[in-house]
Amino acid sequence: MQCPKCDKMMETVVYKTIEVDRCTSCMGIWFDALEHEVLKELKGAEAIDTGESRVGKILDKTTRCNCPVCHTSMISMVDRDRPHIHYEACTVCFGAFFDAGEFTEYKQHTISELLAELFSGSLAKLLHR
């Protein structure tokens, strides 16, 4: 498989029986359908994201690329919980490509996000009493 961003070879990386493909050059990660959602919930899964986020931020500006599986044009996506995280997704096979460092960010909750969740949860409980 070729990387959709830099066109270099991808290697298979396994985390708890889930196989993803990581670029041997830019270290971006290809997830087949919903694998990024499953791995997001697994403790320690960010270990697969070994690339430098500064490289990922440079490549993040490249948004026009083709799916490495079905070769259709991918679309840019924004994480609804963390709108600063942009990744590419395939509308045909539902795979997703995260540039180096993006999956680690995608997996992490910032302190402000945790406080917002805590506050919104507490507020919701108070309103339902």
KAKA-V330217 format. One record per pair of residues at least 24 apart in sequence whose ideal C-beta (glycine too) atoms are under 7 Angstrom apart, sorted by sequence separation. I is the first residue (numbers start at 1). J is the second residue. D is the distance in Angstrom with one decimal. If there is no record, write none. Layout:
I/J/D  I/J/D
This chain:
15/39/6.4  27/51/2.6  69/93/5.1  82/106/6.8  3/28/6.0  26/51/6.6  63/88/6.7  67/92/6.8  16/42/6.0  22/48/6.7  60/86/5.8  67/93/6.3  69/95/5.7  79/106/6.1  20/48/6.2  27/55/6.9  28/56/7.0  67/95/6.2  1/30/7.0  26/55/5.9  15/45/5.3  28/59/6.6  15/47/6.9  15/48/5.2  26/59/5.7  13/48/5.1  30/68/5.8  60/99/4.9  59/99/4.7  56/99/3.5  56/100/3.6  55/100/5.0  56/101/4.1  56/102/5.6  53/100/6.2  52/100/5.8  53/101/2.7  51/100/2.5  52/101/6.7  51/101/6.0  49/100/7.0  49/101/6.4  5/59/4.9  49/103/4.3  48/103/7.0  49/104/4.5  5/62/5.6  46/103/6.5  10/68/6.9  46/104/4.5  5/65/5.8  33/93/6.4  36/96/5.2  4/65/4.1  33/94/3.9  46/107/4.9  4/66/5.9  33/95/6.1  36/98/6.9  45/107/6.6  4/67/6.7  32/95/5.2  4/68/5.0  31/95/6.1  3/68/6.9  30/95/6.2  31/96/4.8  2/68/5.8  40/106/6.4  1/68/4.9  30/97/5.3  36/103/6.8  40/107/5.3  28/97/5.9  29/98/5.0  4/74/6.8  28/98/6.4  28/99/4.9  28/100/5.8  27/100/4.2  26/100/6.1  29/103/5.6  4/88/6.8  4/97/5.4  5/99/6.9
